[in-house]
């Protein structure tokens, strides 16, 4: 996934930092230099910028929805393959589902607006009087629809795959749902590669590789979650965020000496180098809290 390394900060809005990766500029030059139906390349550049805005609003949908359910979302990175909103919703299927669904919902809302504008332009004669402007509106409406359909494909880590994972979470649990979504994602990767070979599209191959890497990461994470779920839990403590009791054992690693230890047994102090850790990470949801916040009321 893209990171802030090699990215340029564009702006901050509603407490969310928006970055753009340097690779986006290469993609911009590549797509604007290809043959197009406009009278000049300036209109082609406007089309790519419109795509940029569509992706950005989509990612803001994810981020704001995540915040509405008590999650953390303060970073969006735009890169050649689209955009990534770094969201950390509470580890509950409903919270995860809403955080993911909100992105495509933005495109759903935009679809009738953009197609309505294209229809209005057609009725007003823009297709003959202002052909470039009309073609831009028509193309942006189609791009928005394609983005919506593509994102809703049930292929992890696309939105459709993550929605499927959230729905499967209800009956099958966190680990099994992620494993199922990842395996289904590999099937989607195979189909996308066949389509790329059939159409001769290098871009589809790149997307397929990206999806395959994320599916593999999801599969490994699901295996780790399954192992974590089998470990006995420590009584008297619970994560303030996901309300899950911490597992027993030397599962935390000291950032100074790299030795494993049980932070709840030592009250946040590494027994090997005596380093004191003020915050303890929940291995289930990833949030960090002071040791005093972990203790349940009876303690």
LOVOBA-641292 format. One record per residue: residue in three letters; z, x, y of N, C-alpha, C in turn. Coordinates in steps of 0.05 Angstrom, whole numbers, padded with zeros to 5 digits, always signed. Last residue first. Example, Ala and Ser with C-alpha at 12.3 -4.5 7.8 and 13.67 -1.06 7.14 Angstrom:
2
SER+00142+00257-00045+00143+00273-00021+00157+00258+00001;ALA+00156+00264-00114+00156+00246-00090+00156+00264-00066;
This chain:
299
UNK+00782-00227-00090+00790-00199-00090+00799-00191-00062;UNK+00763-00277-00084+00788-00274-00100+00798-00246-00100;UNK+00715-00270-00054+00739-00279-00041+00765-00274-00057;UNK+00682-00208-00074+00685-00237-00074+00712-00245-00064;UNK+00654-00153-00040+00677-00164-00054+00678-00194-00052;UNK+00613-00136-00007+00607-00143-00034+00630-00157-00049;UNK+00634-00121+00041+00619-00146+00041+00613-00155+00012;UNK+00657-00071+00030+00675-00094+00035+00661-00120+00034;UNK+00611-00038+00027+00626-00045+00002+00644-00069+00006;UNK+00556-00062+00066+00581-00047+00063+00596-00056+00039;UNK+00490-00068+00038+00513-00079+00051+00537-00060+00048;UNK+00420-00078+00031+00442-00059+00032+00465-00071+00048;UNK+00372-00107-00015+00387-00106+00010+00411-00088+00008;UNK+00348-00110-00066+00341-00088-00049+00356-00086-00022;UNK+00359-00147-00105+00342-00156-00083+00336-00133-00063;UNK+00382-00115-00147+00366-00139-00153+00348-00148-00130;UNK+00412-00074-00129+00389-00067-00147+00372-00091-00154;UNK+00434-00068-00064+00433-00086-00087+00408-00079-00104;UNK+00464-00009-00039+00440-00025-00043+00443-00043-00068;UNK+00516+00000+00007+00508+00000-00021+00485-00019-00026;UNK+00536+00043+00061+00521+00019+00051+00514+00022+00022;UNK+00562+00091+00066+00573+00067+00080+00560+00041+00070;UNK+00580+00139+00022+00558+00122+00029+00570+00096+00041;UNK+00602+00206+00022+00609+00178+00026+00585+00162+00035;UNK+00600+00258-00025+00586+00244-00003+00595+00215-00002;UNK+00620+00288-00067+00639+00275-00049+00626+00263-00024;UNK+00589+00305-00108+00589+00322-00083+00606+00310-00061;UNK+00604+00273-00151+00594+00300-00156+00595+00318-00131;UNK+00618+00222-00139+00638+00238-00152+00630+00267-00156;UNK+00603+00192-00078+00591+00206-00100+00612+00224-00113;UNK+00632+00131-00061+00634+00160-00058+00622+00173-00083;UNK+00636+00076-00067+00615+00087-00049+00616+00117-00045;UNK+00678+00068-00104+00679+00057-00077+00660+00071-00057;UNK+00670+00082-00156+00680+00103-00138+00682+00094-00109;UNK+00650+00036-00179+00673+00049-00192+00686+00069-00173;UNK+00606+00026-00148+00629+00007-00147+00654+00018-00160;UNK+00571+00067-00161+00582+00066-00134+00606+00047-00131;UNK+00565+00108-00211+00571+00080-00207+00585+00076-00181;UNK+00511+00157-00207+00539+00149-00208+00541+00119-00204;UNK+00468+00213-00212+00473+00185-00216+00503+00179-00218;UNK+00450+00262-00163+00464+00255-00187+00469+00225-00188;UNK+00429+00282-00116+00410+00269-00135+00424+00262-00162;UNK+00457+00300-00073+00456+00318-00097+00439+00307-00120;UNK+00441+00260-00034+00446+00288-00027+00443+00307-00051;UNK+00437+00209-00052+00415+00220-00036+00418+00249-00029;UNK+00455+00191-00117+00463+00204-00092+00439+00216-00078;UNK+00437+00130-00147+00432+00159-00145+00439+00170-00118;UNK+00463+00082-00191+00457+00090-00164+00455+00120-00163;UNK+00480+00073-00242+00453+00065-00236+00445+00071-00207;UNK+00522+00078-00286+00514+00098-00266+00485+00094-00258;UNK+00550+00010-00294+00537+00035-00302+00529+00053-00279;UNK+00537-00059-00287+00555-00038-00294+00540-00013-00302;UNK+00505-00092-00231+00506-00084-00259+00526-00061-00263;UNK+00535-00141-00186+00522-00115-00192+00524-00107-00221;UNK+00519-00210-00182+00539-00190-00188+00524-00164-00195;UNK+00483-00242-00130+00483-00231-00157+00504-00210-00160;UNK+00472-00262-00080+00495-00273-00094+00497-00263-00123;UNK+00435-00242-00046+00424-00257-00069+00447-00268-00087;UNK+00471-00224-00003+00445-00236+00002+00436-00254-00022;UNK+00518-00201-00020+00520-00222+00001+00493-00236+00005;UNK+00528-00192-00089+00511-00185-00066+00513-00207-00045;UNK+00595-00188-00112+00570-00203-00111+00554-00195-00086;UNK+00651-00174-00154+00633-00166-00133+00608-00183-00135;UNK+00681-00191-00197+00695-00186-00172+00677-00178-00149;UNK+00650-00156-00252+00664-00179-00241+00677-00171-00215;UNK+00587-00130-00264+00614-00124-00256+00627-00148-00243;UNK+00547-00145-00323+00552-00146-00294+00582-00141-00288;UNK+00504-00111-00371+00528-00127-00364+00534-00124-00334;UNK+00433-00115-00371+00457-00098-00367+00481-00116-00359;UNK+00388-00146-00372+00404-00144-00397+00430-00128-00394;UNK+00364-00140-00324+00376-00166-00330+00393-00165-00354;UNK+00341-00089-00327+00364-00093-00309+00379-00119-00316;UNK+00298-00100-00360+00319-00082-00369+00345-00086-00353;UNK+00268-00132-00326+00277-00143-00352+00300-00126-00363;UNK+00258-00098-00284+00274-00121-00279+00285-00133-00305;UNK+00223-00062-00310+00249-00052-00299+00268-00075-00294;UNK+00181-00096-00321+00195-00083-00343+00222-00073-00334;UNK+00165-00108-00268+00175-00129-00286+00190-00118-00309;UNK+00148-00058-00251+00171-00070-00238+00183-00092-00256;UNK+00103-00052-00284+00125-00033-00287+00151-00044-00274;UNK+00072-00095-00263+00080-00094-00291+00103-00076-00296;UNK+00065-00079-00210+00079-00103-00216+00089-00104-00245;UNK+00033-00033-00218+00059-00031-00206+00077-00055-00211;UNK-00012-00058-00240+00003-00039-00256+00031-00035-00245;UNK-00027-00089-00196-00020-00102-00221-00003-00083-00239;UNK-00039-00048-00161-00017-00065-00155-00008-00081-00179;UNK-00084-00026-00186-00061-00009-00181-00036-00026-00175;UNK-00119-00071-00185-00109-00060-00211-00085-00042-00207;UNK-00129-00076-00131-00114-00097-00145-00103-00087-00171;UNK-00157-00028-00122-00132-00033-00107-00116-00055-00122;UNK-00201-00036-00155-00183-00014-00160-00156-00018-00147;UNK-00224-00080-00129-00215-00083-00157-00196-00061-00164;UNK-00239-00058-00080-00219-00079-00081-00207-00082-00109;UNK-00278-00023-00099-00255-00012-00085-00232-00033-00085;UNK-00315-00059-00119-00303-00040-00138-00277-00029-00125;UNK-00331-00085-00073-00316-00100-00093-00303-00082-00113;UNK-00359-00042-00049-00335-00053-00036-00318-00069-00056;UNK-00404-00035-00080-00383-00014-00080-00357-00025-00069;UNK-00441-00080-00115-00423-00078-00091-00402-00056-00095;UNK-00478-00101-00150-00482-00074-00140-00465-00068-00115;UNK-00471-00148-00176-00482-00149-00149-00486-00122-00136;UNK-00453-00130-00226-00475-00148-00225-00488-00149-00197;UNK-00409-00099-00211-00431-00086-00225-00456-00103-00222;UNK-00377-00139-00189-00385-00117-00172-00409-00103-00184;UNK-00368-00171-00234-00382-00183-00211-00393-00160-00193;UNK-00338-00135-00264-00363-00145-00274-00381-00157-00252;UNK-00294-00131-00229-00310-00107-00235-00338-00116-00246;UNK-00274-00183-00232-00284-00173-00206-00301-00148-00210;UNK-00257-00186-00285-00278-00204-00275-00290-00194-00249;UNK-00217-00147-00285-00240-00144-00302-00263-00161-00293;UNK-00181-00171-00248-00193-00145-00242-00219-00141-00259;UNK-00165-00216-00277-00180-00220-00252-00194-00194-00244;UNK-00136-00190-00316-00159-00206-00324-00177-00211-00300;UNK-00095-00170-00285-00114-00151-00298-00139-00165-00307;UNK-00069-00217-00270-00083-00202-00250-00102-00182-00262;UNK-00044-00231-00317-00066-00248-00308-00082-00233-00287;UNK-00005-00190-00314-00024-00190-00336-00049-00207-00329;UNK+00023-00206-00267+00010-00180-00268-00012-00179-00290;UNK+00044-00255-00282+00025-00254-00260+00010-00228-00260;UNK+00078-00239-00324+00055-00258-00330+00035-00256-00307;UNK+00115-00207-00296+00099-00196-00317+00074-00213-00323;UNK+00137-00245-00261+00122-00222-00250+00104-00209-00271;UNK+00162-00278-00298+00141-00289-00281+00124-00267-00269;UNK+00199-00245-00322+00177-00255-00338+00155-00266-00321;UNK+00234-00234-00278+00220-00213-00291+00196-00223-00307;UNK+00254-00287-00261+00242-00267-00243+00224-00247-00257;UNK+00238-00345-00302+00255-00324-00291+00239-00304-00275;UNK+00212-00390-00321+00212-00366-00338+00229-00343-00326;UNK+00212-00435-00286+00218-00439-00314+00223-00413-00330;UNK+00208-00408-00233+00226-00430-00238+00232-00433-00268;UNK+00167-00370-00235+00195-00360-00233+00215-00383-00241;UNK+00120-00395-00231+00129-00388-00258+00158-00379-00258;UNK+00117-00397-00175+00119-00422-00191+00129-00417-00219;UNK+00112-00343-00163+00135-00358-00153+00139-00384-00168;UNK+00063-00330-00188+00087-00317-00197+00112-00333-00188;UNK+00028-00362-00158+00031-00367-00187+00057-00355-00197;UNK+00034-00335-00110+00042-00363-00111+00047-00371-00140;UNK+00012-00286-00124+00041-00287-00118+00051-00316-00117;UNK-00041-00302-00133-00025-00290-00155+00004-00291-00150;UNK-00054-00319-00081-00055-00338-00104-00039-00328-00127;UNK-00050-00272-00052-00031-00294-00047-00030-00313-00070;UNK-00056-00215-00096-00067-00234-00076-00047-00257-00074;UNK-00041-00175-00133-00021-00185-00114-00033-00203-00092;UNK-00055-00227-00181-00035-00211-00168-00047-00185-00158;UNK-00095-00281-00175-00096-00253-00184-00075-00238-00168;UNK-00117-00335-00167-00091-00329-00181-00090-00301-00192;UNK-00142-00339-00101-00148-00332-00129-00122-00324-00143;UNK-00131-00344-00048-00118-00363-00066-00126-00359-00096;UNK-00162-00307-00022-00133-00302-00024-00119-00321-00043;UNK-00213-00331-00027-00207-00306-00040-00177-00301-00043;UNK-00206-00377+00005-00213-00380-00023-00206-00354-00038;UNK-00195-00353+00056-00177-00372+00044-00181-00374+00014;UNK-00240-00321+00065-00213-00309+00063-00194-00327+00049;UNK-00278-00362+00068-00280-00342+00046-00253-00328+00043;UNK-00262-00388+00115-00262-00402+00090-00262-00383+00066;UNK-00269-00347+00152-00242-00358+00149-00240-00373+00122;UNK-00324-00340+00148-00306-00318+00140-00278-00329+00135;UNK-00342-00389+00169-00347-00383+00141-00329-00360+00131;UNK-00325-00383+00222-00316-00406+00206-00319-00401+00176;UNK-00355-00338+00236-00326-00336+00236-00313-00359+00219;UNK-00407-00359+00233-00399-00338+00215-00368-00336+00213;UNK-00406-00396+00276-00412-00405+00248-00402-00385+00228;UNK-00396-00363+00319-00377-00384+00312-00381-00393+00284;UNK-00443-00331+00316-00416-00319+00315-00395-00339+00306;UNK-00483-00368+00325-00482-00354+00299-00454-00341+00295;UNK-00471-00381+00378-00469-00402+00357-00466-00389+00330;UNK-00482-00333+00404-00455-00344+00405-00451-00365+00383;UNK-00537-00327+00391-00518-00307+00383-00489-00318+00382;UNK-00562-00373+00415-00562-00369+00386-00542-00349+00376;UNK-00559-00415+00458-00542-00391+00456-00540-00383+00427;UNK-00599-00453+00448-00595-00442+00475-00579-00417+00475;UNK-00598-00463+00393-00623-00454+00405-00619-00442+00433;UNK-00545-00473+00382-00560-00457+00363-00587-00448+00374;UNK-00527-00506+00422-00521-00478+00424-00537-00461+00405;UNK-00532-00561+00423-00556-00545+00425-00551-00515+00428;UNK-00490-00594+00414-00496-00587+00442-00520-00569+00446;UNK-00488-00595+00359-00495-00620+00374-00502-00615+00403;UNK-00471-00543+00350-00497-00552+00340-00506-00576+00355;UNK-00420-00544+00373-00440-00526+00384-00468-00534+00375;UNK-00395-00580+00338-00398-00587+00366-00420-00570+00379;UNK-00396-00549+00292-00410-00574+00292-00415-00583+00321;UNK-00362-00506+00308-00390-00501+00300-00407-00526+00301;UNK-00315-00534+00317-00327-00520+00339-00357-00514+00333;UNK-00305-00550+00264-00309-00570+00285-00322-00558+00309;UNK-00296-00500+00241-00320-00516+00233-00326-00538+00253;UNK-00248-00487+00268-00272-00470+00271-00297-00485+00263;UNK-00214-00531+00254-00218-00523+00282-00244-00508+00285;UNK-00213-00531+00198-00225-00553+00213-00231-00547+00242;UNK-00189-00476+00192-00214-00484+00180-00227-00508+00195;UNK-00137-00468+00211-00159-00458+00227-00186-00469+00217;UNK-00105-00489+00169-00104-00502+00196-00128-00493+00213;UNK-00119-00453+00129-00124-00481+00125-00124-00496+00152;UNK-00099-00405+00150-00128-00408+00147-00136-00438+00143;UNK-00044-00418+00146-00056-00412+00173-00086-00415+00171;UNK-00038-00422+00092-00036-00447+00108-00047-00442+00136;UNK-00038-00369+00074-00062-00385+00070-00062-00411+00087;UNK+00017-00359+00093-00006-00344+00101-00032-00360+00099;UNK+00053-00394+00067+00049-00397+00096+00024-00381+00106;UNK+00059-00378+00014+00042-00400+00020+00034-00402+00050;UNK+00098-00336+00018+00070-00330+00011+00051-00353+00019;UNK+00145-00361+00034+00136-00337+00049+00107-00330+00043;UNK+00150-00401-00004+00143-00409+00023+00133-00385+00039;UNK+00162-00369-00050+00138-00387-00050+00130-00393-00021;UNK+00210-00344-00037+00186-00328-00042+00161-00345-00039;UNK+00243-00390-00034+00239-00373-00011+00214-00355-00013;UNK+00239-00408-00088+00230-00425-00065+00225-00409-00040;UNK+00260-00365-00119+00231-00373-00121+00221-00390-00098;UNK+00296-00314-00085+00296-00341-00097+00267-00351-00098;UNK+00315-00267-00055+00305-00267-00082+00310-00294-00096;UNK+00292-00275+00013+00313-00277-00007+00302-00279-00035;UNK+00235-00233+00031+00250-00259+00031+00273-00257+00011;UNK+00209-00188+00063+00231-00186+00043+00247-00212+00043;UNK+00145-00164+00080+00165-00185+00080+00184-00181+00058;UNK+00098-00136+00114+00120-00126+00097+00143-00146+00099;UNK+00034-00156+00109+00059-00163+00123+00082-00154+00104;UNK-00027-00125+00113-00003-00127+00096+00021-00134+00114;UNK-00098-00138+00112-00072-00134+00125-00049-00137+00106;UNK-00157-00107+00093-00144-00132+00104-00119-00125+00119;UNK-00177-00059+00078-00178-00081+00058-00164-00106+00067;UNK-00168-00024+00122-00195-00033+00115-00197-00056+00095;UNK-00109-00054+00155-00124-00032+00143-00150-00042+00132;UNK-00051-00068+00191-00079-00075+00186-00093-00051+00176;UNK+00015-00084+00179-00004-00062+00180-00032-00073+00173;UNK+00075-00107+00206+00048-00115+00196+00030-00091+00200;UNK+00145-00117+00203+00122-00098+00204+00097-00111+00191;UNK+00189-00148+00195+00186-00136+00221+00163-00117+00223;UNK+00227-00191+00161+00198-00185+00165+00194-00174+00193;UNK+00273-00216+00116+00268-00195+00136+00237-00191+00137;UNK+00297-00285+00108+00287-00259+00100+00282-00240+00123;UNK+00309-00338+00120+00331-00318+00120+00323-00290+00111;UNK+00267-00369+00124+00284-00374+00100+00306-00352+00098;UNK+00240-00352+00168+00251-00379+00169+00269-00385+00145;UNK+00220-00303+00154+00243-00304+00171+00256-00331+00171;UNK+00176-00320+00124+00197-00305+00111+00222-00306+00128;UNK+00145-00344+00164+00156-00360+00143+00179-00346+00129;UNK+00132-00298+00194+00148-00319+00206+00160-00338+00186;UNK+00100-00270+00156+00124-00258+00167+00142-00280+00179;UNK+00057-00305+00142+00075-00295+00122+00101-00286+00134;UNK+00034-00310+00194+00043-00334+00179+00063-00326+00157;UNK+00018-00259+00204+00041-00270+00220+00052-00295+00207;UNK-00025-00257+00170-00002-00241+00164+00023-00250+00180;UNK-00060-00293+00196-00052-00298+00169-00026-00283+00162;UNK-00068-00266+00244-00054-00291+00244-00044-00299+00217;UNK-00096-00221+00223-00071-00217+00237-00055-00243+00237;UNK-00143-00243+00202-00124-00229+00184-00097-00227+00197;UNK-00165-00262+00250-00159-00280+00228-00139-00268+00209;UNK-00172-00214+00279-00154-00235+00289-00146-00255+00267;UNK-00211-00189+00246-00186-00176+00252-00165-00196+00261;UNK-00253-00225+00253-00241-00221+00226-00213-00209+00229;UNK-00263-00213+00306-00254-00240+00299-00241-00239+00271;UNK-00282-00161+00300-00257-00165+00315-00246-00193+00310;UNK-00329-00172+00273-00309-00157+00260-00282-00160+00274;UNK-00356-00200+00314-00350-00214+00289-00328-00199+00273;UNK-00362-00162+00353-00345-00185+00359-00337-00199+00333;UNK-00399-00129+00327-00373-00119+00332-00353-00141+00338;UNK-00443-00164+00329-00432-00156+00303-00404-00145+00306;UNK-00452-00164+00383-00443-00189+00370-00431-00183+00343;UNK-00469-00111+00390-00445-00120+00404-00434-00146+00391;UNK-00519-00103+00368-00495-00095+00352-00469-00104+00365;UNK-00562-00160+00380-00553-00132+00384-00527-00128+00369;UNK-00576-00208+00359-00596-00195+00375-00588-00166+00382;UNK-00556-00216+00289-00552-00218+00318-00574-00203+00333;UNK-00559-00207+00235-00578-00227+00246-00575-00231+00276;UNK-00558-00138+00213-00546-00164+00218-00566-00182+00232;UNK-00547-00077+00177-00565-00097+00188-00551-00124+00191;UNK-00488-00039+00198-00505-00051+00177-00524-00071+00190;UNK-00452-00024+00235-00477-00009+00235-00497-00020+00214;UNK-00406-00053+00227-00422-00059+00251-00449-00045+00252;UNK-00387-00030+00180-00397-00058+00179-00413-00065+00204;UNK-00373+00023+00197-00391+00018+00174-00403-00010+00175;UNK-00338+00016+00239-00363+00029+00244-00383+00024+00222;UNK-00296-00009+00210-00308-00022+00233-00336-00011+00238;UNK-00282+00030+00174-00293+00005+00163-00307-00010+00186;UNK-00261+00067+00210-00284+00074+00194-00298+00049+00183;UNK-00218+00037+00229-00239+00044+00248-00264+00053+00233;UNK-00185+00034+00185-00197+00009+00195-00220+00016+00213;UNK-00163+00083+00177-00185+00076+00160-00199+00051+00170;UNK-00117+00083+00209-00141+00097+00219-00166+00090+00203;UNK-00085+00019+00214-00090+00044+00199-00116+00057+00209;UNK-00044-00009+00262-00071-00009+00250-00076+00019+00239;UNK+00015-00050+00268+00001-00024+00266-00027-00027+00255;UNK+00062-00087+00300+00036-00088+00288+00022-00061+00291;UNK+00128-00109+00292+00111-00087+00300+00084-00089+00285;UNK+00161-00165+00315+00145-00154+00292+00126-00133+00303;UNK+00186-00192+00355+00202-00173+00340+00187-00161+00316;UNK+00145-00220+00378+00166-00235+00364+00182-00217+00345;UNK+00107-00162+00375+00107-00190+00383+00127-00205+00365;UNK+00081-00101+00397+00104-00114+00384+00106-00143+00394;UNK+00021-00064+00382+00039-00079+00399+00062-00089+00383;UNK-00001-00019+00354-00017-00034+00373+00002-00049+00393;UNK+00007+00045+00328+00021+00020+00336+00005+00006+00358;UNK-00032+00071+00276-00027+00070+00305-00014+00044+00312;UNK-00022+00110+00217-00028+00085+00231-00020+00087+00260;UNK-00006+00153+00188-00035+00151+00193-00042+00125+00207;UNK+00048+00118+00164+00035+00144+00165+00005+00141+00168;UNK+00061+00066+00154+00058+00073+00182+00047+00102+00186;UNK+00019+00050+00097+00045+00055+00110+00039+00062+00139;UNK-00012+00008+00047-00013+00024+00071+00015+00027+00083;UNK+00000+00017-00024+00000+00000+00000+00000+00018+00025;
